[in-house]
């Protein structure tokens, strides 16, 4: 049984905008808000069976669901835990081909660094 997996840390748009000073050396063309469209095109070019993405904005989940759902993908999303005084609007997203995989169990856990 063969299958393909791709994984990206896509850098949440909100994190990018709130911390733009960290990305001064990167060409602004790569940081524009239409990255969702580019990412969809990139994923389709690989035709994967499983896609994993970190720092995934929950606002684009519906875009991915409406685009990849009709193509046979199911998805799971886990938002980052709320941390006081920090705006977190992203999490981990995974989608998989329903014709190759069946979700038997879904469990989530929080990875929180204590200071």
N, C-alpha and C positions, 0 to 999 in steps of 0.2 A: 504494500500500500504506500503510494507516494503522495506527498502533498507539499505545497510551498507556503512559506511564512515570510512576511515582511514586517519589520518593526521600525517605527520612527519616534523620536522625540520631536514633536512638531513645533514646540515653543508657542504656547498659548498667546494669542493676539493681545489679550489683556496684560499678560506679564511683559510682553514685548513693549507695549505702549507705556506701561508704568515704570519700566526699567530701561528706557531707550539709551541711556548713557552707557550701558553695558555693550551695546551693539554699534557704537559709533564707527568702528572700522569695517562694518559690513555694508556693501552697496545697498542703498535704500530700495532698489528695484526688488530685492529679495525679501524685503520686510513689509511690503504693501499688504493691505487688508484683503486682496483677492487671492491670497495664498490657498484658500479652500479650493478654488477652481483648479489651481495648479496641482494641488495635492491629489485631487480626484483623478486628474489626467495621469499623474505619476503612478498611482495605484493601479489604474486600468492597464497601463503599459506593461506591468509585471504579471497581470492576471493571477493574483495569488489566491490561495484557498483560505488563508488566515491572515488577518491584518491586526497588528497591535500598535496602538499609538499612546504616547504619554504626553502630558501637558495639552490635552485635547479640550478645546473650549466646548462647554455643554451647549452653547448657542448653535453650533454647527452640526449637532447630532441629528437633527431633523433633516438637514440637507443631505447628510450621508445616508440616512435611512431611506429618504425618498429616491435617492439616486441608486443605491446598491440593493435595497430591498427587492425591487422588481427583478433584479439580476440574480436573486436566490441567496442573498446574504441575510443573516440574522446578526444583531449586535447586542453588546452588553457595555454598560458605562458605569463607572464608579467615580463619583466626584471626590475631590480632595476634602479632607475634614476641615471644618471651620476652625480657624485660628483667630482668636481675638485681635483686632486691629490690623489684620492682614486680609486684603481682598483676594480671595481664591475663587476662581470661576472655571477651573479646569480639573481634569482628572485623567483616568485611564479608560481607553476605549478599545474594544476588541470586536471584530466582526469575522464571521466564518460562513463558509458555504453550507447551506442546509442540506444539500444533496450528498455531502461527504461526511458531515458531522452531526451528531445529535447531542444537545446539551443535557447531561444527566444530572448535574448539580451545579449550582451557582452559589458561591460563598464569597463574601467580601471581608476584608480586614483593613484596618487603618495603619499606615506607617507614619508615625509621628515622632519627630526628633524632640526629645526633652532637653531643655537647656539647664 
